Amino acid sequence: MTTDELRELLKSIQKNKCESQTLELKRAELECPKRLYDTLSSFSNQDMGGIIVFGIYEENDYEEVGVYDPQDIQKKINEQCLQMEPKIRPLITVLEKDNKFFVSVEIPGIDVADRPCFYRGKGRVRGSYTRVGDSDEPMTEYEVYSYEAFRKKYQDDIRTIPRVSFNSLNKEALGKYVSKLKEGKPHLAGLPDDIICELMSITRNKEVTLASTLLFSPYPQAYAPQLCITALSIPGTEKGSIGETGERFIDNERIEGTIPEMLEQAISFVRKNMKKRTIINSETGKREDKTDYPITAVREAVLNALVHRDYSIHTEGMPITLDMYEDRIEISNPGGLYGRIRVDQLGKVQPDTRNPVIVTALEVLDITENRYSGIPTIRQELKNYGLEEPEFIDRGGHFTTIFHKAKSSPSKVEESTDETSKNLIEFCAVPRSRAEITSYLGLESQSYAITRYVTPLVEAGVVKLTIPDKPRSSKQKYYSEQAGGRL
């Protein structure tokens, strides 16, 4: 930083009067702060690093008080930087302004493979910090572990699960996998199956790995109950929203099984809980069914969550979550982005692979391509569907993918409802109760029936309420004017 840049930064501080993700202010009017370690650690552990400015009295309306001695404070700052692991090499700038001296210390972000940067006096776990807004927060044990896992290339997907016996695996599924492995590989094909299992990490020292448990066990959740997907359909835009009949969830499902089974069940859950419109193609004049989201994009997002989630013991108690709201769908998995890749690089650069054995196995089983095409496919599918760009959020311990629903008002009944909805309109030629509608649709859940089928028709103005001022009344009935319904 040049002295002119520091002068401009001081102006900005007086204007904004706040610290930030990359800015920390220290008074240092009488002496150098003795414990800068937390901020040195947190700034080093983020890609953009950070700047510490000395000579600002934050508690006194950000008064510019200057530092006690610009030469001594530089010496003391360097001494503290040398107490960090790895050692920090700061860039220090000194500015004289109005007969006062100000010092800025630029802390570079260190490479991911060298993180976490920590104060040696406290050790790696207690001395590592992360920046949260304008605050330095102690890293969790998991955050420290996640950096170590990348640095040392831990493969949690092939840790052994002692409770799983080889004989308990699905022999037919495992046999097909081994046969596929042998295809086009004469050297591998000539080996005994037990050797192949060791080479391909189905077993390690004859013990079954987590990867093979998740792929070939008849019921993987018997050994790791939370390595599953919890799926919710929520009657609103936030958790805690209450539906028309007082329900918190329209649908609630715990999705279990092998990775391929969970993938298919998750897709089925989304299909069941998203609306389907029948529209008229303006070019061909043909009727076409269109769901809220392209199912190919949903599949890629769920598959990414299953393949790239963290499978370490630190996250073994955390399921993947699939939450469907009125205006969006969110898919979140334990474990943030792995390695050096950033959110803005997704789909543009080749990422490091957290679970290489699972990824390779799913490629052999023709479930994934392993060509880093998932994110580009999601983007293209949403674009073709006329939806906005997907949202990707890395919260360190979790990674979330969000699809936003199209914001469009329903048009003609013939263009916005499927056959079930049109039949329902006819059924409501006379006022019908929630129980009658649920029975007619062959469903068990009244809340699901009303939210999935009736509410869209009410919003379109096609179906009316007999008690419009009390929509949640237990005596509420629904009728269709277009079908000739009368009270």
N, C-alpha and C positions, 0 to 999 in steps of 0.2 A: 504494500500500500504506500503510495506517495503521501507527502505532507498535505498536498492539495486535496487528495481523496479523504484523508483523515479530517481535514477542515470541513469538507462537505458532509462527512458522516456525523460530525458534531452538530451541524445545523439540522440534520435529519432527526437526531436524537431529541433536540429541543422542540422540534415540530411534533414528533410522534409521541414522545414521552412514554416510552415503553421498551422493554427488552423483547427478544423474539427467539425463534428457533436457532438463529445463528448469531445472536448478539447478547452479550452479557456485560453489565456495567458494574464497576467497582469504584469505591470512593478513593481510597489510598491517599488521603490528604495528609495523614500523619505517619503512616507506615504501609508496607506492602502486606496485603492480606496473606495470612500464614497458611491457609488451606484452599488452594485453587484446584486441588486434585479432582474434585467432582466435575467441575466444568472442563478441565483439561481432558478428562476421560470421555465425557459425553460428546464434546465437539469432535474429538478424534474418531469416535465411533459412528459418525454419520458422514455420508459421502461429501457433503458440502463444507464440512469443517465448521469453523465459527470464528468470531472475533470478540476479544475481551478488550473493553476500553476502560482505562484507569483515569480517574480524575473527575468522575461524575457522582454527585451525591443524590442518589435516587430518592431517598426518603424526604429530601428537602426540595421537592418539585424539580428534580433533575438539575440541580445547580452545578455549574461548572466551577469546581473548587480547585482543580489541578492536583498534581501529585507532589509528594514531599521532596523527592529527589529522583530525577529521571535516570541518573546513572545507577544509583543503588537499586532502584526497583527493577531495572533490567537484569541485574545480577541475581536478585532474589527470584525473579520469574524463571530464569534459566535453571536455577538450582532445583526448583520444583518440577520443571519439565524433565530433568534428568532422573527424578524419582519415579517416573512412569515407565511402564513396560508395555510395548516398546518405548524407547526414549523419544520424546517429542522435540522436534526442531522448529521452534516458532519463528515467525517473521515479525520483528518489532519495529515500530515506527514512533518517532518522537516529534511532537509539534509544540512550538511555543505560540501562545495566543493570549493577548492581554496580560503579559507578564506572568502567565501561568503555563506550566508544562502538562501536556497530555500524552499518554502512551497507549498505543494500540498493539495488541498481540494477536496475530493471525495464527490460528491452529489448523493445520491441514487435516483433512480426513484421511485416515490410513487405509490401506488396501484391506478388503474383506478377509483375506487369508491371514492377516496379522491381527485381526480383532479377536477379543475385545482389548482395547488399551485400558490398563488399570494401574492404580497406585500400588506400588510394590509393598508399601507398609501395611496394606490391608489384605493383599492377596487377590487372586483372580476373581473369586466369587463376590467377596464383600467390597472390593475396590473398583468394580466396573460400573459405569453409569451410562445412561442414555438420556438424550434430550427430549423432553416433552413440552412443547410450547416454549415458555421462558424458564422452565424448571429443569434441574438435573435430578433424575430419578434413578435409584439403584436398579441395576439390571436384575431380572429374575434369574433363578438358577437355570431355567430353560433357555433364556436368551443367551446366557453365557455358553451353555452347552451347544446351541445351534451354530455358533461361530466355531467352536471347537470341532464339531461334527464335520463342518465343511473343510476346515484346515487339515484335519487328520483323515478326511475322506471315510468317515464311518459309514457303514452300510447297514442301516437299521432294518432294511427289508429282508436281510438274511441272518438276523439274529435268531438263535435257535429257540424253539418253544418246547421245553422238556416234557410237558404233559401230552404232546401230540406224538403218537406212535406212527411209524411208517405204514403199518398195516391198516390204520384208521383212514388213510387217504382214499379218495375215490379212484380205484384202480383203472376203471375204464377211461376216465378223463385224463389221468396221469399217463396211461398207455398211449393215448392219442397224441398227447403233447410230446412224449419221448419219440414217437414215430415221426412227428413233424420236424423235430430237431435233427433227426438223422437224414432227412431229405436233402440231397445234394451235398452231403458232407461225408464222403467215404471214410475218412479217418475216424470221425466220431461214430459212424454207423458200425464200425468194426469193434467197438468197445462194449463190454458188458453193461447192462442197464444200471447196475449199482454204481459203476464208475461214472457213467454219464450223470447220474443224479448228484454225485459229489461235484463233478466239474461244473454243472449248471446251477449249483447252489439249491437244488431241491432238498438236499441234505448237507449238513456240515458235520464231519466226524460221525456220520451215521445218525445224527439227530435232525429232526425235521425243522426247516426254517419257517419264518413268518411268511415269506413269499409263497411257499408251497402250501402253507395252511390256508392262506387267503384265496388261493387259486384251486386247490384240490380237496380241501376238507369238506365233508358233507355239511358241517355246520361250524364255521370258523368262530362264531360268536360264543361258542361254548368255552373257548380259551381266552378270548379278548372281547368281552361283551359290548364295549363301546366302539369297537372298530366297525361301525355301521353308519347308516344315514338316518337322521330324524327329519321327517318331512311334515310340513305344516301348510295348510291353506288357511289364510287369515282373512276375516271379513272386514278389511279396512286397509289403511296405509301404514299402520304401525301395530306392533304387538301390544295387546291390551285392548284393541278395538273390539267392540261388541256388535255382533250381528243382529239381524232383525228379530230373531227369537231369543236373544240374550246369550248366544253362543260365543265362546272365545275362539273356537276353531271350526272351520267348515269341514276340514278333514285333517286327520292326525294319524300318521303311520310311522312305524319303526321298520326300516328296510334292512334286512339282514341277508346273509348268504355269502357266496363267493363274490369276488369283484365283478365278474361278468353278470352274475345274477342280480347284484345290487344295481348295476348299471341299467339293466332292463326294467327292474322294478321301479327305479326312480323315473325313468322315462314314462312308464305306465301311469305313475302318480301325477306327473305333469299333464299328460294327455287327459286324464280324468278330470283334473281340476282347472284346466284353462278352457275358455269359451271358444266355440267354433262358429264362425259365421259363414253363411252361404251368400256369396256375392256374384254379381253379373259382370263378367269380363267385358269391358267396354269395346275391346277390339274384336273378340270372337262372338260375343253375345251368349257365351256358354256360362252355365252356373258352375261356380268353383267353391270348394270348401276352403276356408282359411282360418287357422287357429291364431291365438294371441301371439305365439312365438314359433319360429321355425324349429321343428323338432331336431333337425340336424345340429343346430347351434346348441340346443339344450343338451344333446348327447355329448358333444365335445366338452361342454363346461362341466358336466357331471364326471365324465371320464378324466378330465384334468384333475378334478378334486380327488378322485380315487387313486390316481396314479402318482400325483405329486404331493399328497398330504405327508405330513411328518408321521412316521411309524415308530418313533422312539418310545421308550418307556415313559418319557416325560409327557407325552400326549396320548398315551394309550387309553386314558379315560375320557377322551374328547371325541365325540362323533362328528362326522360331516353334517352340516345343516342345510336343508333345502326349504326355503321359506317363500311361499307364494302370497303376495299381497294383491290388492285390487289394481295397483298401478305398476307392479314390477315383480320380478322373481330374483331372489338372492341365493347364491350357492356359495357356502363358506367352508373352508377346510382348515384344520389345525396345521400350523407351519406356514410362515410367510414365504416370500420368494427366496429361492435357494441360490447361494453363491453371489456372483457379482452382478447379475442381471437386475435392471430397474424396471419399474412399471412401464415407463415410456419406451422401453426397448422390446417389450413383449411382441412376439411375432415378427421381429425384425432381425434379431441376432440369435445365434444358437445358444441356448442356456445350458448351465450345468445340470446334471441329472441327479436328483436326490435318491431315487429308488431304481437304479439301473437294471436290477434283476427282474423286478415286476414289469418294467417297461419292455424289456426284451421278450419276456414270456408272453405278454399280451400281443406283441408284434407277431411272434410265432403262431399264436392262436388266431391271428387275423382280426383282432379286436381293435388294435390301434396301428397306425402306420409307423410311428416313431420317426417321423420326418419333420417334427416341429411345425406341423401344418394346422394344429388345433386352433390357435388364436386367429390366424388369417381366415380359416374357415368360418369361425364365429362371426368375425367382422363382415365377411362377404355375405353370409346368410342373412344377417340382420339388415344389411344394406339392401339386398334384393327384396326383403320383406317390407321395406319402407320404414324400418325402425331406426332410432338413433343409435349412435355408437355404444358398444357395451362399456360398462364402467368396471375398471379393475382397481381394487384397493388392497394395498399391502400394509397390514397393521403389525408387522413383525411376527407376532405369534399366530396370526390368522391371515389367510388370503381369501378375498371375496370377489365373486363375479356377479355383476348386476345387469339384467336386461330390463329395459323400460318398455312398458306397453305403449302401443300407438294411442295418441290422443285424438280420437275421432268420435263424433256423435253418430248414433245409429240413424240409418235412413229408412227406406221403405222396408216393411216387414218381409217382403219376398226376398230382399237382398241382404238382410241382416240376421235372419234366423234359420236354423237348420230344421230338418223334418220333425224332430222331437218337439221343438218349440212350437212349430205350426200346429202339430197335433194337440199340444197343450192349450193353445189358444182356442181350438175347437172344444176341448174338454171343458174349458171355463166359459162356455156359452151360458151356463148358469153359475152363480157364485159357488166357489169350492173352498173348503178349509185346507189348512196346511196338511193335515193327516190324509185327506182325500187326494190331494195332489201327489204326496209322497207315495201313497199306495198305487196310484195310477202310473207313476214313473217306475215302479218296481224297486224303489230304494228303501233303505232303512233309516237314513238320517234326514229328519225334516229340515235341519239347518242347511244341509248340503243341497237338498232339492230346491229350497226357496232361493238360496244364494246363487246356485249354478244356473237354474232355469227360469225362475219367476222374476227375480229382481231385474235382470236385463230387459225383460218385457215391460216391467213397470217403468223403468227408466226410459224406454222407448215410447211410452205412452200407449202401448198396445193393451196392457192389462191394468185394471184399476183396483183400488182397495175399497172394500165396503165401509171401512172405518178409517178414512185417510188421516184424521187428526191423531189417531192412536195406532201407528203402524205395528207396534209390538203386542197389541191386544190379543189375548188368547181366543177371542171370538172373531178375529180377523178372517175375512174371506177375500177371494180374488175372482174377478170376472172380466170377461173380454167383451168390449163393445163391438169390435169388428166381427166377432162371431155371433153377435146378436144377444149378448148377455144382458140381463136385466135384474135389478134388485127385487 
